[in-house]
Amino acid sequence: MNIIIVNNNKYIEDLKKEQNRIIEEQRKKGEEKKKEEEKLIKKINTPFNEDPCNLKYREDITNNNSCGGLLCNFTVYNGLKDNIEYIVYNNKNNYNIEIMRINDKTIIISLKGHNNKTTVIRYYIKDNKEEYILSCDNNKLIIIWDIQNNYNKKYNIQVEYSGNIWDALLLFNIFNKNYILISSSRNNEYSKLYEFKENIPFIRNIYGTN
C-alpha cells in the first residue's frame, strides 16, 4: 500500500497567494476605473472658480464665424483622446464646419454639408468613448458628425419647420435609449423628438412646448 502525504500547509499557502493576487488585480482595476471616472467628471464639471469681475481678454480665435447673433453657434472642447483644446464654428464664406486647434490656430479639418448659416453647434461625449458634433442650419438641416470615424456624417435630419431650428440636443442613455430633441424658433411649432439610431425614427411632437 502506497501512502500519499499531502502538505496541507503548502496547499493553503498557495491558495491564499492566489486569492490575494485576484484581490489585488481587482483592486487595481477598480482604482483605474475610478481615476477614469474622476477624470471625465472633472472634464465635464470643471467649476468656474474665477471672479467674473477679474476676467481678462485672451485672444481672437477666428473672424470667420457666421454667428448670426446666436451664442450657441460655436463650441469649444477638449479632445477625449488627445486632451487638446479645439474650437468648432461655421465659416461664413463657405458654410463649412471648421475645427481649429486653439493653441496654434491650425484648422485640422473643414466639414462640408451645410449650405447656409448654422444656428446651433454643440459637442457631445457618449459613454466616455464616442464624440459627436451636432450642427443645425437655417435650411432646417441637422448633421451629426462622428469624430471617432474621421468626422463622417453620422446622421442627417431635414426638419419640417416653417421657422428656423432654435435649439437641438443629444440625450444619451435615457432608459437605455438615445434621443435628439429639436425646437423651433416659431412660437406655433412644437418641439420634436427623434431616436438616435439608424434611419433616425421620428418619435413624437412634444405638445405644450409651442
Secondary structure, DSSP 8 states (H G I E B T S, - for coil): -------HHHHHHHHHHHHHHHHHHHHHHHHHHHHHHHHHHHHHS----S-GGG--------S-B--TT-TTSEEEEE-TTT--EEEEEEBTTT--EEEEETTTTEEEEEE---SS-EEEEEEEEETTTEEEEEEEETTSEEEEEETTTTTEEEEEEE---SS-EEEEEEEEEETTEEEEEEEESSTTS-EEEEESSTT--EEEEETT--
